[in-house]
Amino acid sequence: MDMEAARIAKFLGITDEEFVARYCSKKGGKLSIICSDDLYCIFYNKDEGCSIHPVKPERCRDWPYYESILRDPESWEEAKDACPGISRECTFQEFKSQAAK
């Protein structure tokens, strides 16, 4: 995320160090953007969406096409329940086809 941190910091108009100190924690030796008290990403607003969308991290760009969700229909159902951006009508097979594209 170091390159990502620099890109996000530039977008926010702050230094890399300030971004890391203010908005990140280390998990498993890697930088991770912190969550707010509601357990959503600190940059996510339920009414407005992602405030850093143009420069969001790769992990966010990949969502919801994570390997664990692609191989397990139960995980797919959990992801659909948790994410308002995922179509409730989409089947697991349709989802896997979309991911392949």
N, C-alpha and C positions, 0 to 999 in steps of 0.2 A: 504493500500500500504506500510505500515511500513516494513513488511517482504520483500516485493518486492523491496522497496527502498534499504534495506540492501543487497539484492542479486545483484541488479544492481550496487550499489556502489562497491561491492567486485569485480564484473566483470570488472568495469572501473578502479579499482586500487585506489579508493579514499575513504575517510571516508563517513559514512552515512550523517553526517552533511554537508559535502562539496557537496555531491550529491543533497541534498534537497535545499541548498542555490543556487546552480548553475543551476539546471535543473527542479525545481518544483515550483508550486504555489499552493495556497489553493483555492479550489472551493467547496462551500457547506460544509466547515469543513473538507474536504478530500484533501490529496495530489494529485496533477495531474502533469504529465510531461508537460512542456511548449511546445508551438509551435514556429517555426521559422517565419520569416516575410512572407513566402509563405503559412502559415497556416497549414503546415505539422508538425508532431511531430519533435522535435529537433533532434531525433535520426534517422530520416528517410531521406535517400538520394535517389532521383528519379532514379539515375543510378545504385546504389548499393543495395538499399533496406534498411532494418532495421539494424543499426549497433549494436544493443543489442539483436538481434533475439534470441540467446540461452537463454536469461534471461528476455525476454520481459514480461510486466505486464499481469496479467490474462485478463484484459479488451481487450488487443491486441490479446491474444491467442483466445479469444472467437469470435473476429470479423470474419466474418460478421454475425454470428449467434446470433444477439441481438433479444430479445423478440419483440421489436417494429418493426423490419424488418420481423420477422417470421409471424406476424399476419396481415401484411398489404402489399398487392401486390404493391401499389403505392410507399411505402417506399423501397420495394425490387428493384423496377425499379430505384429509385433515388440512391440507394447504388451501383447498377450495373454501373450507369453513372459516379459515383464519384470514384470508385475503379477499377484500371486497373487489379487487380488480380482476379476479378470475371468474369467468363465466360459469354460472351454476349449471348451465345446459351442456357444457363441454364434457364429453366422455373421456375416460382415461386413454383410449386408443386415439381419439382426435388430438388430445394433448401431446401424446408421443409423436404423432405425425407432424404437429406444429414445431416441436422441438427439433425434429430431424431437418427441417427447413432452415 
